[in-house]
Amino acid sequence: MTGILAGVFGIGGGAVIVPVLYELFRMYQVPDAVRMQLCVGTSLAIIIPTAWRSYRAHRARGLVVPQVLRLWTVPVILGVAAGSLLAAVAPAGLFKIAFVAIAGIISTKMLLGRETWIIASELPGRAAMRAYGFLMGLASSLMGISGGSLVTIFLTLYRKTIHEAVATASGIGVPITIAGTLGYALAGLPHQSLMPPLSVGFVSIIGVVMIAPISSYVAPLGARLAHRLPRRSLEIAFGSFLVLASARFLLSLLYPGT
């Protein structure tokens, strides 16, 4: 599913990986205090090869907007670093709240969005773009995603075509996932005694090995499906899944231990 979503929407698939890992780690009795951070860090590591393959494919077609990549690369990494620092000290509830809030934004655009939703015809100035880049990195690192959904939403609101937005989002996903993986691995080292076997900080090596190769391999299939299936139906399906996943984390916030 992760690979297919990456191909269809130009995203890393973290919005699917995190809820699935959360249930798996709960079954393996990973303590609730570190479970969400472990899901986020592992998700970022899983996405790396998928994001890289997606970026190379889009760059070869000349669809990436280089202006956005130049302005956002450093601020995005700084945002991811801030998220990693929070992972070392913040309670698990913060990451659940972040998932619910960010997934809510994405699902709203997926389910209700229209092509007529436009903020401006030109991208903001350099200072504003850098600030947006920092927020993209921070939000992505808190939710465990490559930022593809958020970047695509942002760029289409500024009249970039969906193809340019998806391609550029895939490029932003590369520094987000690499920096996020390193940051979460380091942030989790003080909690190593609470981690499951074969984990490096907040990154489960078993989770990466079991999911990453398959998701990366399947991504081209998703790209082909994008041209065969109605995009609107896919958006409704993915948006509905995000609503359900958000409800799951909201339930765990209201009733800890569930």
Backbone as a ProteinNet text record, in pm:
[ID]
protein_1_A
[PRIMARY]
MTGILAGVFGIGGGAVIVPVLYELFRMYQVPDAVRMQLCVGTSLAIIIPTAWRSYRAHRARGLVVPQVLRLWTVPVILGVAAGSLLAAVAPAGLFKIAFVAIAGIISTKMLLGRETWIIASELPGRAAMRAYGFLMGLASSLMGISGGSLVTIFLTLYRKTIHEAVATASGIGVPITIAGTLGYALAGLPHQSLMPPLSVGFVSIIGVVMIAPISSYVAPLGARLAHRLPRRSLEIAFGSFLVLASARFLLSLLYPGT
[TERTIARY]
82.9	0	86.9	194.8	284.1	341.8	390.8	449	346.9	227.6	123.1	84.3	66.6	32.3	142.8	267.1	380.2	374.6	341.1	334.1	215.5	102.8	-19.6	-18.4	20.2	9.1	142.4	254.3	383.8	419.7	366.9	394.1	475.3	529.8	611.6	531.9	408.7	325.4	328.5	394.9	404.4	270.1	171.4	38.3	-25.9	20.3	-26.3	65.4	195.6	292.7	275.2	260.2	256.3	139.6	15.4	-93	-73.5	-20.2	1.9	109.1	219.8	326.2	277.5	191.2	141.1	69.7	-12.8	-84.6	10.9	109	205.6	289.9	339.6	423.1	341.2	212.1	125.9	113.4	99.3	90.2	218.6	332.1	460.6	496.2	396.1	406.3	519	540.8	631.1	563.6	632.3	569.1	506.4	391.4	319.4	400.5	489.2	568.2	660.8	699.8	792.9	737.8	618.4	565.8	546.3	486.4	457.8	586.8	685.3	813	881.6	870.8	929.3	859.6	728.9	654.3	699.5	713.8	750.6	891.1	987.6	1125.3	1140.2	1072.5	1078.9	1013.9	903.3	835.4	926.3	994.6	1084.6	1195.1	1248.6	1354.3	1301	1180.1	1120	1101.2	1068.1	1033	1154.6	1275.9	1394.3	1408.1	1412.9	1432.5	1317.1	1194.6	1079.1	1086.3	1120	1130.8	1240.5	1353.1	1465.1	1428.6	1366.7	1326.8	1223.9	1130.4	1027.1	1089.2	1181.8	1246.3	1325.4	1400	1479.9	1391.1	1276.9	1186.3	1127.4	1085.8	1026	1130.3	1251.4	1356.7	1392.2	1390.8	1422.4	1320.7	1199.2	1095	1092.9	1179.2	1189.8	1072.8	1005.7	886	912.3	1030.7	1061.4	1081.6	1027.1	1045.4	1172.4	1284.4	1412.3	1412.5	1334.4	1328.7	1284.7	1185.1	1132.5	1235.6	1300.1	1401.3	1515.1	1561.5	1672.2	1634.4	1514.4	1472	1438.2	1392.8	1339.5	1435.7	1540.1	1622.7	1676.2	1740.8	1798.3	1689	1587.4	1481.8	1410.4	1390.4	1324.2	1407.8	1538.7	1626.6	1625.7	1623.6	1616	1484	1375.7	1247.4	1247.4	1309.9	1320.8	1405.4	1513	1598.1	1520.3	1435.1	1351.3	1255.8	1198.2	1109	1181.4	1305.8	1385	1418.4	1447.2	1473.7	1349.5	1233.8	1109.5	1089.1	1130.2	1114.1	1191.2	1302.1	1385.3	1323.4	1238.3	1190.6	1039.1	967.9	823.3	747.4	630.7	548.3	489.7	453.1	398.9	271.4	197	71.8	90.7	206.4	231.7	230.9	287.1	296.9	161.2	79.2	-56.7	-139.6	-123.5	-194.5	-149.9	-18.4	34.9	-23.3	-29.5	-84	-228.7	-308.4	-450.8	-468.6	-391.3	-406.7	-363.1	-246.1	-192	-273.2	-308	-390.8	-527.4	-576.2	-703.5	-696.6	-584.8	-565.9	-560.3	-481.7	-465	-596.5	-667.2	-791.9	-898.7	-900.3	-995.7	-973	-844.1	-812.7	-847	-820	-849.6	-999.6	-1077.6	-1220.9	-1301.9	-1261.4	-1343.6	-1278.7	-1147.6	-1073.4	-1122.5	-1105.7	-1141.4	-1020.9	-1012.2	-902.9	-912.9	-1029.8	-1047.9	-994.2	-949.8	-893.5	-754.4	-743.1	-618.1	-594.2	-470.8	-434	-377.5	-284.2	-221.5	-166.1	-132.5	-79.8	70.6	138.5	283.3	319.1	433.1	480.2	517.1	510.1	547.8	695.3	736.5	875	969.2	1099.3	1200.2	1187.5	1164.9	1154.7	1033.8	921.2	801	818.6	883.8	905.9	993.8	1097.6	1185.2	1107.8	1020	938.3	845	783.5	697.6	778.8	900.4	986.5	1017.2	1046.3	1071.4	949.2	832	708.7	681.4	711.4	694.3	783	909.3	1000.9	958	915	870.5	747.3	647.1	523.9	550.7	634	663.2	734.4	828.8	904.5	820.2	717	629	528.8	493.2	392.5	454	581.8	647.3	619.9	607.7	579.4	692	695.3	797.9	758.3	638.5	591.3	524.8	513.7	458.8	319	231.7	93.2	88	163.5	161.7	219.9	331.8	396.4	306	242.8	153	35.9	-23.4	-133.6	-88	27.5	80	103.1	171.3	206.5	85.3	-11.8	-131.2	-214.2	-205.6	-274.4	-210.7	-88	-19.8	-7.2	-105.6	-123	-12.8	59.7	148.3	63.2	96.8	19.5	38.3	-55.9	-47.4	78.2	118.9	238.6	363.9	373.1	486.7	488.2	369.3	360.7	405.2	355.8	392.4	541.2	595.4	737.5	825.3	791.6	870.2	857.3	738.4	717.8	806.4	825.7	912.4	1056.4	1099.1	1234.5	1253	1153.4	1161	1163	1098.8	1092.2	1226.3	1323.5	1454.7	1527.6	1550.5	1617.4	1535.1	1402.7	1318.5	1339.1	1334.5	1342.6	1482.5	1585.5	1722.6	1753.7	1726.1	1752.8	1666.6	1541.3	1451.7	1495.5	1543.1	1590.4	1709.9	1806.2	1924	1884.1	1795.1	1753	1680.4	1589.5	1513.5	1600.9	1697.2	1788.7	1869	1916.7	1993.7	1903.7	1785.1	1694.1	1650.5	1643.9	1595.9	1702.1	1829	1935.7	1921.9	1882.4	1864	1751	1662.4	1549.5	1571	1694.5	1723.5	1672.3	1671.2	1627.7	1479.2	1402.3	1258.9	1225.9	1325.7	1301.3	1295.8	1224.6	1224.5	1360	1386.4	1515.4	1547	1675.5	1725.3	1668.4	1671.9	1633.5	1753.9	1763.8	1865.5	1791.6	1789	1707.6	1561.9	1499	1358	1340.1	1429.3	1418.7	1428.7	1324.1	1322.9	1382.5	1497.9	1562.3	1475.2	1409.1	1320.5	1208.7	1148.8	1041.4	1087.8	1207.5	1261.9	1286.9	1351.3	1387.2	1262.7	1158.1	1037.7	950.6	955.4	862.8	930.2	1046.6	1108.4	1135.2	1195	1223.5	1097.7	990.3	867.3	801	794.3	728.3	802.8	935.4	1014.5	994.1	985.4	969.1	831.6	729.9	591.7	556.7	636.7	604.4	574.5	652.3	619.5	480.1	433.2	297.8	195.2	219	128.8	126.2	242.3	248.3	164.3	167.8	87.3	-61.6	-93.6	-234.9	-291.9	-207.8	-253.2	-311.1	-264.3	-312.1	-432.9	-464.4	-572.2	-696.9	-678.3	-791.1	-833	-960.4	-1006.5	-937.9	-868	-793.2	-885.2	-1005.6	-1097.6	-1135.3	-1156.4	-1189.8	-1074.3	-951.8	-835	-822.5	-849.4	-842.3	-944.9	-1065	-1169.5	-1131	-1074.4	-1033.6	-922.9	-820.6	-708.6	-752.8	-834.3	-884	-967.1	-1047.6	-1128.9	-1041	-934.2	-841.8	-778.2	-739.4	-678.2	-774.9	-901.6	-1002.1	-1009.9	-1011	-1015.9	-889.3	-773	-647	-642.3	-690.3	-693.9	-785.9	-900.5	-994.1	-930.7	-847.3	-779.8	-686	-606.8	-512.7	-586.6	-695.4	-775.3	-832	-873.7	-924.1	-815.5	-691.9	-582.8	-545.3	-572.4	-547.8	-651.9	-777.8	-886.9	-885.8	-845.2	-843.1	-704.2	-606.9	-469.8	-465.8	-377	-362.6	-439.1	-528.2	-603.7	-525.2
-120.7	0	126.6	123.6	239.1	271.2	169.6	190.1	239	182.7	224	369.8	408.8	547.2	642.4	599.4	682.8	708.5	605.2	621.6	703.1	687.5	756.1	903.7	933.2	1069.2	1141.1	1072.6	1136.8	1157.4	1072.9	1084.5	963.7	972.3	862.2	746.7	773.1	667.6	661.3	759	757.3	762.3	825.5	833.4	696.6	599.9	461.5	383.1	405.1	328.2	350.5	475.3	506.5	437.4	446.5	375.6	224.3	165.9	20.9	-18.4	54.3	24.6	43.1	141.6	165.7	42.8	-18.7	-138	-256.5	-269.7	-379.4	-364.9	-244.7	-223.6	-237.5	-206.3	-228.1	-377.3	-457.8	-603	-660.1	-598	-643.1	-572.2	-502.1	-442.6	-340.8	-263.9	-149.5	-45.2	8.5	102.9	222.3	264.4	375	503.5	519.6	641.9	664.2	557.3	570.4	510.4	453.7	380.8	472	588.9	678.6	730.9	763.6	811.4	703.1	578.5	466.7	450.2	467.9	460	568.5	691	803.8	786.5	752.6	735	621.6	511.6	396.8	430.7	502.7	542.9	628.1	723.8	810.5	728.5	629.2	544.5	458.8	407.3	323	401.8	530.1	611	649.8	646.3	697.9	642.9	510.3	461.2	495.8	496	530.3	676.3	765	907.1	931.3	861.5	880.1	832.8	716.7	664.8	756.6	804.5	892.9	1023.4	1079.7	1204.9	1189.1	1081.5	1059.9	1047.9	979.3	962.2	1095.9	1177.7	1306.6	1403.9	1400.9	1490.3	1458.6	1330.6	1291.2	1347.9	1371.6	1427.1	1579.8	1640.8	1786	1857.3	1790.6	1849.1	1916.4	1895.7	1952.8	2103.8	2180.2	2325.5	2356.6	2388.3	2404.4	2519.3	2624	2738.6	2696.4	2610.5	2565.2	2477.5	2387.5	2301.1	2383.1	2485.2	2567.7	2642.3	2697.1	2776.3	2691.5	2568	2488.5	2387.1	2348.2	2237.2	2262.3	2377.1	2406.2	2427.7	2512.7	2529	2398.6	2312.3	2184.3	2100	2094.8	2017	2074.4	2208	2270.7	2235.5	2232.5	2193.1	2049.3	1961.1	1820.9	1808.4	1886.6	1883.7	1925.6	2027.9	2070.5	1959.6	1890.5	1779.5	1665.9	1640.3	1534.4	1568.2	1695.7	1738	1719.4	1749.5	1727.2	1578.8	1493.5	1349	1300.3	1366.7	1323.5	1358.2	1460.9	1510	1517.1	1527.2	1549.8	1421.2	1430.2	1310.7	1257.7	1129.5	1064.9	1133.4	1192.9	1258	1368.4	1437.4	1544.6	1491	1372.9	1317.1	1265.9	1220.2	1180.1	1301.9	1409.9	1533.6	1585.2	1580.1	1625.5	1542.1	1409.8	1323	1358	1373.7	1404	1536.8	1639	1772.5	1774.9	1718	1723	1633.9	1514	1425.6	1487.8	1565	1634.2	1735.1	1808.4	1906	1835.3	1726.9	1654.8	1592.6	1528.4	1461.6	1562.1	1680	1783.2	1823.7	1843.2	1878.9	1763.7	1640.4	1524.3	1509.1	1524.6	1496.3	1614.9	1736.6	1853.5	1951.1	1934.4	2031.4	2043.5	2163	2191.6	2257.7	2241.4	2303.5	2455.7	2506.7	2651.9	2711.1	2625.8	2677.3	2733.3	2865.4	2932.1	3046.9	3056.6	3168.7	3283.4	3252.4	3354.1	3287.4	3370.6	3319.1	3300	3363.1	3352.3	3302.8	3235	3188.1	3306.2	3291.1	3401.3	3439.3	3546.1	3591.5	3493.4	3521	3428.5	3402.7	3507.6	3490.7	3404.6	3432.4	3354.4	3209.6	3190	3053.9	2975.6	3039.3	2970.4	2934.9	3025	2995.7	2878.2	2875.9	2763.7	2633.9	2642.7	2524.2	2467.6	2556.5	2511.4	2439.6	2495.9	2435.3	2300.8	2290.1	2162.5	2054.8	2091	1994.9	1955.3	2052.9	2024.6	1934.9	1971.1	1892.3	1750.6	1736.3	1603.9	1516.5	1576.1	1497.2	1458.4	1534.9	1500.5	1392.2	1386.5	1290.1	1164.6	1171.5	1055.3	1040.5	1154.5	1152.1	1223.7	1206.3	1273.3	1416.2	1455.7	1591.1	1605.7	1496.1	1503.6	1561.7	1515.8	1564.8	1713.7	1756.1	1896.5	1986.8	1944.8	2025.3	2036	1926.6	1928.1	2022.5	2016.4	2106.7	2252	2281.8	2418.6	2471.3	2393.7	2440.9	2456.2	2366.7	2380.6	2501.9	2543	2664.9	2789.4	2775.1	2886.3	2860.7	2793.5	2774.3	2692.6	2612.2	2516.2	2397.8	2340.6	2226.4	2108.2	2015.5	1899.2	1818.3	1814.7	1739.2	1805.2	1937.6	2010.2	1995.6	2003.2	1994.7	1857.5	1751.7	1615.6	1591.2	1637	1616.9	1689.7	1814	1892	1834.9	1787.8	1725.2	1603.1	1527.3	1409.5	1450.4	1564.8	1612.5	1659	1727.3	1773	1653.8	1543.4	1426.2	1362.5	1380	1316.4	1373.3	1506.1	1557.3	1537.6	1542.9	1524.1	1385	1282.5	1145.3	1110.4	1156.2	1126.2	1196.1	1326.3	1400.8	1349.6	1316.3	1266.8	1133.3	1044.1	913.7	929.6	1011	1034.4	1099.8	1197.9	1268.3	1178.9	1094.9	1007.1	893.9	848.5	746.2	799.9	924	985	1019.8	1072.4	1113.7	996.2	876.8	760.7	686	721	647	648.4	760.9	757.8	664.1	625.4	537.9	396.9	361.5	235.6	114.9	121.1	6.5	-24.6	73.5	53.2	5.6	4.4	-28.6	-180.1	-223.9	-366.7	-406.8	-536.6	-582.5	-523.3	-508	-457.2	-319.3	-231.5	-92.8	-2.9	103.2	205.8	333.7	367.2	479.3	454.6	555.9	543.8	488.8	402.2	340.5	189.4	117.9	-27.3	-81.8	-145.2	-200.9	-310.8	-390.3	-496.1	-435	-327.7	-262.1	-210.1	-151.2	-97.7	-209.5	-317.6	-428	-498.1	-507.1	-578.8	-498.6	-366.1	-284.9	-209.3	-149.1	-58.2	-121	-240.6	-295.8	-317.6	-365.8	-394.3	-264.2	-164.9	-38.8	30.8	26.2	87.9	16	-116	-196	-174.2	-155	-145.4	-4.2	95.5	234.6	256.7	198.9	219	167.3	63.1	13.4	121	191.6	300.3	410	438.5	541.2	500.2	370.9	323.5	326.7	290.1	292.4	433.6	532	670.8	712.7	649.4	684.4	600	496.5	406.2	421.1	460.1	470.4	616	641.1	778.3	839.7	950.6	1011.8	1053.7	1100.2	1146.1	1031.3	912.4	796.6	762.1	773.3	745.8	848.2	975.6	1080.4	1055.6	1015.5	989.2	870.9	766.6	648.5	683	755.2	790.8	889.1	986.9	1082.2	1014.7	916.3	842.5	762.2	701.7	627.7	720.7	840.8	935	974.4	987.9	1019.8	907.6	783.5	669.2	660.9	682.7	677.8	788.2	905.6	1016.2	983.9	922.7	884.4	782.2	692.6	592.2	659.1	754.4	822.5	914.8	972.3	1055.3	969.3	848.6	756.1	722.8	702.2	668.6	787.6	909.9	1028.8	1041.5	1012.8	1024.8	909.9	791.7	672.3	608.4	660.4	608.5	457.6	392.8	249.4	172.3	242.4	173.7	172.6
0	0	0	77.3	83.9	-53.1	-122.8	-254.8	-355.9	-351.8	-445.6	-422.7	-296.3	-266.1	-309.7	-294.3	-336	-485.7	-561.9	-706.1	-751.2	-685.4	-727.2	-689.7	-565.2	-513.5	-497	-522.9	-505.1	-359.1	-270.9	-127.8	-82.6	37.1	86.6	144.1	185.9	243	393.3	457.3	603.2	672.7	608.5	669	681.7	601.9	614.7	708	695.6	774.4	924.1	965.5	1109.3	1179.9	1129.5	1199.3	1203.8	1094.7	1092.5	1194.2	1195.6	1292.1	1435.9	1456	1591.8	1646.3	1563	1608	1625.8	1535.6	1547.6	1673.3	1700.1	1818.3	1946.7	1938.9	2056	2085.3	1979	1995.6	2055.5	2023.4	2077.4	2207.2	2264.1	2397.5	2409.8	2305	2315.9	2404.5	2505.8	2598.1	2526.3	2573.6	2511.2	2512.1	2609.2	2621.6	2502.6	2434.5	2321.4	2192	2195.9	2080	1959.5	1982.4	1869.8	1808.3	1890.5	1838.1	1755.7	1800.1	1726.2	1591.1	1588.3	1461.6	1364.4	1414.4	1328.6	1273	1361.3	1316.4	1216.6	1242.5	1151.4	1018.1	1022.2	899.6	812.1	871.2	794.7	727.9	799.3	742.5	627.7	642.8	538.5	409.2	422	305.7	221.8	279.1	208.9	66.8	45.7	-91.7	-185.1	-132.4	-215.4	-259.1	-164.4	-197.2	-300.4	-285.2	-377.6	-518.1	-529	-660.8	-726.5	-647.2	-700.1	-750.2	-673.7	-713	-842	-854.5	-975.4	-1099.2	-1082.9	-1196	-1239.3	-1142.7	-1176.7	-1231.9	-1176.5	-1224.8	-1369.6	-1404	-1541.4	-1640.5	-1593.3	-1680.9	-1678.6	-1597.7	-1594.6	-1530.1	-1436.5	-1376.3	-1241.1	-1183.9	-1052.8	-1065	-970	-966.9	-888.3	-953.6	-883.1	-783.9	-810.6	-719.7	-580	-574.1	-445.1	-374.2	-447	-386.3	-328.2	-401.6	-352.2	-224.9	-221.8	-107.2	14.4	-8.8	101.4	161.6	92.4	141.2	281.4	303.3	435.9	540.5	515.8	617.1	651.5	552.4	576.5	673.3	651.3	739.4	880.8	892.9	1025.2	1094.6	1018.3	1075.5	1122.9	1044.9	1084.7	1211.1	1220	1338.9	1463.1	1447.9	1560.5	1602.4	1504.4	1535.6	1605.3	1564.3	1627.1	1771.2	1797.1	1935.1	2021.6	1966.1	2039.7	2068.6	1974	1993.2	2115.4	2146.4	2258.8	2393.7	2396.5	2527.1	2539	2426.8	2432.4	2461.6	2524.2	2547.4	2417.5	2419.2	2298.4	2249.7	2343.1	2305.7	2203.2	2207.8	2111.5	1968.8	1947.9	1813.4	1765.6	1858.7	1821.8	1782	1858.3	1825.5	1689.2	1663.6	1535.2	1421.7	1440.7	1335.7	1308.2	1412.9	1395.7	1323.5	1364.1	1305.2	1158.9	1130.6	993.9	901.1	948.7	867.2	841.2	937.4	917.6	804	796.8	689.4	553.5	548.9	422.3	377	471.6	434.6	391.9	454	413.4	268.7	233.6	94	-0.1	43.5	-40.8	-65.1	40.5	31.8	-19.9	15.5	-14.5	-111.6	-136.4	-215.1	-358.7	-412	-550.9	-618.8	-748.7	-823.5	-819.5	-785.6	-779.7	-649.3	-555.1	-430.8	-460.2	-471.2	-505	-406.8	-355.7	-269.1	-351.7	-441.8	-526.2	-651.1	-748.4	-874.9	-872.1	-776.9	-764.2	-624.5	-613.9	-483.7	-395.7	-262.1	-171.9	-187.3	-117.6	-120.6	-53.3	-61.5	-12.8	137.2	215.8	361.2	397.6	334.8	362.6	318	203.2	154.6	251.2	304.1	400.4	527.1	570.4	688.8	662.3	544.6	507.5	502.3	449.1	441.3	579.2	674.3	812.1	867.8	846.7	897.3	830.2	700.3	629.8	691.4	718.4	779.3	918.9	998.3	1134.7	1135.4	1055.5	1050.7	1002.4	900.4	845.6	947.4	1021.9	1119.2	1239.7	1270	1382.1	1343.9	1215.7	1170.1	1110.8	1071.1	1010.9	863.1	793	649.9	574.9	442.9	362.8	327.9	362	333.5	198.9	122.9	-11.5	-17.1	70.9	70.8	101.3	203.1	243.9	136	77.6	-26.1	-148.4	-186	-302.3	-279.2	-160.7	-127.8	-137.6	-78.7	-76.3	-218.2	-300.1	-433.9	-525	-512	-597	-556.1	-429.7	-387.1	-447.1	-498.7	-564.9	-716.1	-770.4	-915	-982.8	-908.5	-972.3	-1017.3	-1132.3	-1180.3	-1086	-1088.9	-1001.1	-1031.9	-1159.3	-1194.9	-1139.2	-1147.5	-1089.6	-937.9	-876.6	-730.6	-680.8	-745.3	-704.7	-724.6	-837.5	-866.5	-765.4	-736.3	-640.4	-499.7	-465.8	-334.6	-317.2	-424.5	-415	-387	-442.3	-416.4	-273.5	-218.2	-79	16.3	-24.3	62.6	90.1	0.4	19.5	141.7	152.3	273.3	400.3	388.7	507.6	566.4	481.7	533.4	582.6	511.9	555.5	687.4	694	816.9	931.5	901.1	1004.9	1061.2	975.6	1022.1	1115.3	1074.2	1158.7	1290.9	1283.1	1403.7	1502.3	1452.9	1541.8	1596.6	1517.5	1567.8	1686	1674.4	1783	1901.8	1873.2	1980.6	2066.7	2008.2	2083.3	2160.6	2142.4	2210.2	2363	2424.4	2571.3	2617	2523.9	2556.8	2502.5	2471.6	2402.9	2479.6	2611.3	2692	2673	2624.2	2604.2	2462.9	2375.6	2235.5	2212.9	2109.3	2073.3	2016.7	2002.2	1949.8	1812.4	1784.8	1656.4	1623.4	1721.6	1699.7	1725.4	1649.4	1673.1	1708.1	1834.8	1878	1844.8	1784.3	1747.7	1605.6	1561	1427.9	1443.3	1403.3	1407.2	1277.3	1288.4	1169.4	1107.6	1192.1	1141	1057.1	1107	1033.6	898.7	896.8	771.5	671	716.6	626.9	572.6	653.9	612	515.1	524.2	445.6	331.6	356.8	259.7	123.2	115.1	-18.8	-102.7	-37.6	-112.1	-156.5	-66.4	-102.4	-215.2	-212.3	-317.7	-450.3	-445.8	-567.2	-631.2	-546.8	-595.2	-642.6	-605.4	-638.6	-787	-881.3	-1023	-1061.1	-992.2	-1017	-983.4	-873.3	-836.1	-940.3	-999.2	-1103.1	-1224.2	-1258.6	-1371.3	-1337.8	-1212.8	-1172.6	-1176.1	-1148.9	-1146.2	-1280.8	-1387.2	-1520	-1562	-1486.3	-1523.9	-1437.5	-1311.5	-1219.1	-1203.2	-1175.7	-1153.4	-1031.6	-1051.7	-942.2	-827.9	-863.6	-759.3	-666.8	-721.7	-638.6	-544.8	-594.8	-511.6	-399.7	-431.6	-329.5	-219.3	-257.3	-157.3	-70.1	-130	-53	45.1	-1.2	85	193	156.1	254.8	362.7	323.3	421	515.5	460.9	546.8	650.2	608.7	701.9	812.9	778.6	880.7	984	937.7	1029.3	1114.9	1053	1128.1	1233.4	1197.3	1292.9	1409.8	1378.8	1484.4	1578.5	1523.6	1606.6	1706.9	1660.3	1749.7	1847.6	1802.6	1892.9	2004.6	1972.6	2073.9	2177.1	2129.2	2221.7	2308	2259.4	2341.6	2451.7	2415.4	2512.2	2611.9	2564.8	2651.1	2642.7	2718.2	2712.3	2734.2	2658	2670.1	2564.6	2489.2	2383.9	2254.1
[MASK]
++++++++++++++++++++++++++++++++++++++++++++++++++++++++++++++++++++++++++++++++++++++++++++++++++++++++++++++++++++++++++++++++++++++++++++++++++++++++++++++++++++++++++++++++++++++++++++++++++++++++++++++++++++++++++++++++++++++++++++++++++++++++++++++++++

